[in-house]
Amino acid sequence: MKKVIGIGELLIDMMPNEKGKRLKDVTGFTKKAGGAPANVCVAAAKLGTSSVFLGAVGDDAFGNFLIDELNTYGVNTEYMERSTVANTCLAFVTLTHEGDRDFIFYRNPSADQLYRGLKDLSILDHQILHFCSVSLLGDYPMVNTHQRLLNHAKTHQTIVSFDPNIRLALSSDHVTYQQTIKAYLSYADILKIGVDELEFITGKQVYKDQIQWLRTYPWRILIITLGKDGVHIYTQKEDVIVPSYAVNVVDTTGAGDAWIGAFLAQCAKQDELPTNILILLDYAKVSNAFAALTTTHMGAMEAMPNLVELNEFLHEKDLKK
């Protein structure tokens, strides 16, 4: 079985104690562990797949909390770094009554941007490497670390997964942000994009044109997440839409990360990356269920179900068919 290795940001999500208020009007917050690549590692670990997180936190109480959280969920943190010159990143989150989010980040730089990475890159060989776009912004060591690891991955039978996971609040230069994402698309064997991100990335307004534009890149699996409507999965030859599951949504934080983490956990069980559309359909059903359950609780990591809870949910849904 392969390992799922995530690289990027690990941070504190400061979740509001009240929904439907502007940030200035929120009277209290609750800290939750977050950061998209780290969330993916936790999702994989909760489903019984070995995962490793590569990143940095500050030498502070928040950093201690985050490492403890990853270890609690079974994520390997031995390759992480602690920064004494920058603090752990904080993201203050506001929620609508429907559970949708907005973010304000305390960064530039934060410890995660200063990660210099592995000396021995062989741990990547024949594994799955997942990354996002947040850690590709700016002129920081983490950007160079991504380049080094991705270049190694492409020559050592490593499956590369890319979820841009766009956060426009982190950059006032959206043109450069778009160009940065485009520069990394060619690394991806698995490319996951939210339907609401397609226009920003492709510059196209029509869905058909957006997909056609993405077909110019060498991905093997393209996943377009459709929110409550499920996902649209493409291989180079076929595609299928997989409906989601209806649940009572509390908080959508980490739902996309939960989805791709569950998907990668299933891919990790195979010697080769599966591209049979029927297999991917089954994987997507499991990922849809895992992500749906994650939205029924606050936060990201702790909201994700374990394998028993996931199987019980899927069994219940099967009985109702």
C-alpha positions, 0 to 999 in steps of 0.5 A: 500500500502506498503512503499519502504524503501532503506538503503545504500549510498547517494552521489554526482555523479560528472558527466563529462561535456565531454564524451569519455575522461579519468578522468584526461582529463575532464575539468569540472563536474556537480554535481548530486544526486546519490547512488543506494538505494536512486535512488530506493527510488526516482524511487518509489516516482516518481511513487506514492509509499511512500518511505523512505531512511535510510542513512547518509550524511555529515554536509556539503553543499553536504549533504544539497543538497542531503537531499533537492533533496530527499525531492523534489522528495517526499522521507521521510528523517526523519530517516537520520543522519548527520555526523560531523566526515566524509564528504558526499561521492563523486563519479567522473564518466566518460562516453563513447560516448555510455553513459556507465560509470566508477567511482572513489569514494572519501570515506573510510570513508564517512558519509554514512558508519557511519550510525547507523540506527533506534531505532524503527525497526517497520517501516520495518514491512510489508514493502519492504526493498531494499539494495545493496552491496556497504554499506556492505564493510569494518568494519563500523557501516553501515554494522552492521545496515544492519545486524540488519535491515535484521534480523528484516525484515526476521521475520516481514513479510518484503519483502527484495530486494537485488541488489548487484550493484557491484562497484569493484573500491571500494575494492582491495580485490575482494575475500572478496567482492564476499564472502560478496555478497554471505553471503547476498543472502539468505536474498533476496526475490527479487534478481536483478543482472546485467548479467555482474555481474553473473560470479563475484558472482557465479564463473561460466562462462556459463549462464545456470550454473550461474542460476543453482547456484543461484537456491540454494538460497531461492529467490522468484523472480530473475531478470537478467538485460540484458541492452539494451536487456531487462530482464530475470525474474525467479520464482521458476517454470517459467521464461520469457525474456522481451525485452527493448525499443529502445531509444537514450541513453545519460547516463546509470547512475541509469538505473538499480536503476530506473528499480528495483525502478519501479518494487518495486513500483508495488509490493508495491501495492499488499498485497503479493509479486506476483509470477505469471509470467504473472503479473511479465511480465507486471511489467517488461514492465513498469520497462523497459520503466521507465529505458529506459526513464531514460537513455535519460537524464544525471544523475539518479534521475532527469532523471527519468520520472514521472508517466505522462511521463511514461504512455505517453511513454507506450501509444505511444509504444502500438499505434505503435504495 
